[in-house]
Amino acid sequence: MNQQSPTSNFLPSQRALFDIPEDVAYLNSAYMGPMPKAAVEAGERGMRAKLNPWTIAPADFFTESEAVRGLFAKLVNATADDVALVPSVSYGMAVAANILPLKKGQTVITLAEQFPSNVYPWIEKAKAVGATFVNIPRPGDDDWTALVLQRIDSNTGIVALPHCHWTDGGLLDLVAIGAACRKVGAALCIDATQSMGVMPFDVQAIQPDFLVSGGYKWLLGPYTYGYMYVAKPWQDGMPIEQNWIARRDSENFAGLVDYKSDYQPGARRFDVGERSNFALAPAAHAALDYLLTLGTARIYATLKHRNDAIAERARAELGLDTVRADRRAGHYLGLRFGGAVPADLPMRLAAEKIFVSVRGRAMRVTPHVYNTDADIEKLFRVLKSVL
């Protein structure tokens, strides 16, 4: 009887499905994920349809966006009715800030060096009502979860967090944080852009009030096409724009002159105007379908295995540190240099066709399913020569 290899659950490199030259080591998914060839081809077909607009039927304003909505719902264990299509995290968080109640004297909790799209809306919300905006300082031991849990109390109104920190992958236990929020009646708003599609996420376990994710990073989709989960208690809230397609019976184009006061079911009322983007929606559809076919759990296992090996080599061969494994999202790696990252390092790596990014005091090394062992060997070879 054949024994299963310990690496059999890991995905083989998907390089052939992407247009990445062999001599390029692209280790920067946290910056922007390359689209699979199939997604680009789908987008091109959609774009070309505009050459002959008479081929675009009224039903086409709905079919693709509904398919995409359903695919994202599968990623987070929700229903299609719970999902809105948004152009950006800042748009989604503006919707959340517009709906969620916040009182004078309450607190809004965020993290130090958190990505601005999930910070600015809450600064303005707190300022408008006289609430206190709290920016939790970076923990010396990288235990963000402990500090957040300590800070949540009866005065907490909103907790706005990522799934993992965008500078170095520091992980937050959203199940525990979600439970703490519910205990005191605080709302939980998650920016999952840096984990969605490659790290399992279950809204039934976490129970966020709002979850927003950009689609152009780990989800391998086009820019300005993102997703928002809205918990059922908030699905009757007021959208920040009033567009025709979000209203009941908008499928009946002849009846659009019969103005409706009610909306399409669920979170669809929060869809951005012109959500039926005939180029971006097919590309997003193809990218989501591809990731779901691979399976989030298998993608995560593959990337964690690769990143754990990179982290170990970085410590042993280069003396570089990372967030320890049990406090870091497995798909994400930020190499720490003891002080600031050498200012010219990304440029010197790029000259050798190695692409990473620096955020805060960490150099992000963020491979995806398209990377190869050769990419990693090249990274270490060049790092050893320039450090």
N, C-alpha and C positions, 0 to 999 in steps of 0.2 A: 504493500500500500504506500502510495506517495505521500510524504509529509509536506504540509504546506510551508513554504518559505516564510521566514519572519518578515520579509519585505513584500510579501505578495499583496498586502493591502495598500501599498504605496502605488501611486500612479506613475507610469512611465512618462518621460518628458513629452509634452504636447507641442514641441517646437514646430513641427511640420505644419501645424494648423494656424501658425502665425507668420507674419512677414517680417521676421527678425533675422538679419544677416548672421552667418555663422560666427563672424569675428566680433559681434557685439554682445557684451555681457550686460543685459538690461536688468538691473537689480533694484528697480525703483517703482514698484507697483503702488507704493504709498503716495507717490506723486501723481502718476497717471498710468492706468493699465492699457496696454495695447489691445486693440480690438482683434478678435479672431478674424481670419479671412472670411469666414462664412457670414459674420456680422456685417463686415464692410460690404460684401456682395449683396446682402439683403437691403442695406441702406441705399446702395446704388440703384437697385431695382425700384425702390420706393421713390428715389429722387427722379429717376427717368420717367416715372408715371406722370410727372408734372409736364413732360413734353407733350403729352396727349391728355389734357385734363378731362376730356369727355369720357375717358375710361375710368375716372374716379367717381364711384357711385356714392350716394348718401350713406349707404350702409358702411362704406369704407371709413367713415369718420368714427366708427364705433368698434369694428371687429378687431383691429390690431391693438388698439388701446385696451380693450377688454381682455384680450389674450395676455398682454403684458401684465396687466393688473393681477390676473390669476396666477401667473408664474411667480411674481414677487410674493404673493400671498403664500404660496407653497414654501418659499424660502424661510418664512418666519412663523409658519404654522398658524396662519390666519385664514380668513375667507376673503374672497375678492371684494366683498362689500366693505371690508375694513381698510381698503387701500385707496389712496389718492395719488395721482400722478403730478409731480411737482418738478420745477426746473432746477432746484437747488436746495441745499440744507437751509440757507438763510430764508428762503421763501417758506419752507415748511415750519421753521421755528417762528416765523412771523405769524403764521396761522395759529400755532399753539399759544403764543403770547397774547394774541388777540382774544382767545377764547378762555384761557384758564384764569380763574379768579385769584387775586392776590391782594392782601390787605396791608394797610399801613402798619408797620411794626413787624411784619413777617420777614422771613429771610428767603433769599434765592441762593442756592448753593451751586458753585461751579469749581473747577480745578485750576490751579496755577498753570499757565501756559497752554490752556485748552484752546482748541481751534476757534477762531473768532466767530464763525457763523452760529455757534451755540453759546455765545457770550454776549455779543452786542444786543440782541433782542431782549435779553434779561436785564442788562444794565438799564436800558430804556424803560422797560416795564417796571422795574423797582423804583426808578427815579420818578416815574409818573404817579405812583400811588404812595410813595413814602416808605417803601420797603427797604430792607438792607440787603445789598448785594455782597455775597461772601465768595471770596476766591481762596480756596483751601491751598495752603503752601505745599510745595513738593515735599513728600516724606523722605527722610534720610534712608529709610529701609525699603522704599518703593512700595509700601503697603498703603495704596490709595484707599482701598476698601475700609480699612480700620479707621482712617481719619474721617471719611465720609460718614460712616456709621456713628462715630462720636459726635459729629456736628448736627446730625438730624435730631430735632427735638420738637416739642409742641408748637414752637414758633415758626417751624419750617413750612413754607408755602409751596415752593417749587424746587426740585432737584434736577439740574440740567447737566448731563454727563455724556462722555463717550463710552463705548464698550472697552476700548483700550486707548491709551494716550498716544496721540499722533507723533510725538517726538521720539519715543523709544519703545512703544508697545506695552507699557505698564498696564496691567489688567485690572478691571473692576469686576467684583462679584455682583452682577446686576440682580441675581435672584435674591440675595441677602439684602441688597439696597432697596429693591422693590418692596420687599416685605416690611422693611423699616419705614418706608414712605407711607405705605398703607396704614400702618399702625398709628401714625400721627395725622393722617389725612392730607399728606403732601402729594403733589403731582410729580411724576417722573417723566422727563423728556430726554430721549436718547438720540445722539448723533452716532449712527452705526456705520458711517462711511468707511472707516478704516478696518472694518471687520466683516461687513456684509458680503456674503457669497463664498467666503473661505472659512468662516468660523460659525459653527452651529448657533442659531438664535431661535428661541422659542418664546413667543409673546404670551403663551399660556402659562409658562413658568415665571417669566419676569414681570408680566403685567404692567408694561409701561402705559402711560396715558397717551404719549405721542412717541413715535419712532420715525426718524427721517434718515435717509441714506442717499448720498450722491451715487450715480450709476457709472461714473467714468473711471473709477479706480479699480478696486478688486473685482467689481462686477463686470469689468471688461466691456462696458457699453460706451455710448457716445456722450459727449459733453452736453450739459444742460438738459439731461434727462434723468430724473431721480424719482424717489418713491417715499411715501409717507403712510405709516400705519396710524390709524386713529382708533382709540378704544371706544367702545360703543357709547358710554355715557356722554362723549363729546361730539358724537356724529350729527347732532342737531345744532351745532354751533354756527356762528355767522362766518362765511368765507370772507377773505380780504378782497376778493373781486367778484363781480357778478357777471358770469359769462353764460351765453345761451345754452351751451351743450350740457351744462350742469343741471338744467331745469327738467322737470318731468315732461315726458313725451317729446323731447328734443329730436328723437328719431324721425318725427313727422315734420319734414322741412316745410311743407305747405301750411302746417299749423303753427309755425313759429310766430305768426302775428297774433295768435291767441295767447297772450302773455300768461305765464303760470307763476303762482306765488310759492309753489312747492318745488322740491328738488328731486333729482335722481336719487335712488336709494343709497344708504350708507354714507361712506366717506367721499363719494364722487362729487359732492357739492364743493369740495376743496380742490378739485382738479384745476390746474392752471389753464388759462385761456389758450386756445389752439393746441390743446393736448394731443390732437389727432395728427401729429407731425408725421407726414408720409415718408420721410427719410429716416428720422431718428427712431420712431416706434418699431419699424421692422428690424433695425439694427439692435435695439435693446432686446427685442423678442429673441433674436438668434443668440445673443450673448447669454441671456438668462437660461434659455433652453439648453445651451451647451454646459453651463455650470451645474444645472440640475441633473443632467445626464451623468456627469462625473460624480456628483454627490458631494455635498458640503463636508460631511464627516471624513470622507476619503481625501478630499483636497486638504483639509486641515491636518490630518495625520501625515500626509506627504510633506507639507511645508514645515510642520513642527520638527519632523525628523531631520530635514535639511538644515533648518535654523539652529537646532540644538548642536549639530555638528559644526556649523560655522562659529557659534559662540564658543565652543570648546577650543577650537583651533585658534580663534582670536585671542583667547586668554593664554593658551600655551605658547603660541608662536609669536605673538605681537604684544602681549601684555595689556590687551584691551579688555575692558569690562563691559558687562551688559546687565540689564535687570535680571535677577535670578529667575530660573525657569518657572517656578511655581507662582511668580508674581508678574509674569509676562505672557501676553497672548502668543501662542505657539507659532503663528504665521508671521510674526513681526519681530524685527531685531533692530536695536539701536546700539551701535558700538560707541563706547565712552573712552575718552583719551586721557582721563585724569584731570585735564583742564579743558580749555576750548578746543574744538576740532581745528586742526591747522587750516587757515583760511583758504589756502590754495589747493587743498587736497582734492575736493570734487573736480576742479578744473584739470588737475594732473591726471586723475583717473579717467576723466572724459577724453583726454588726449589719447589714451590707450583704448578707447571705446568701451570703457566700464562706466556705467551710469548709476549713481547713488544720489542721495540728497542729505543735506544737513538741516536739522530742525532743533533749535535750542542748543544743547551741549552734546548732542548725539549725531552720529552719522548713520542714517537709516540704510540698512541693507534688507531689502524686502523682495525676495524672489516670489515667483508665482509658478503655475504649472508649466510654463514654457521654458523654464530655465533648465540647464544641464549641469552635470558635474564639471564639465570644461569651463563653464562660466565661473564657478566657484574657485577652481584652480587658478584661473587667470586673475581673479580678484586678489587672492593671497600672494601670487607671484609679484604682482605690481605693487601691492601694499608693502611688501618686504623691501622692494627696491627704492621706494620713495620715503619711507618713514625712518 
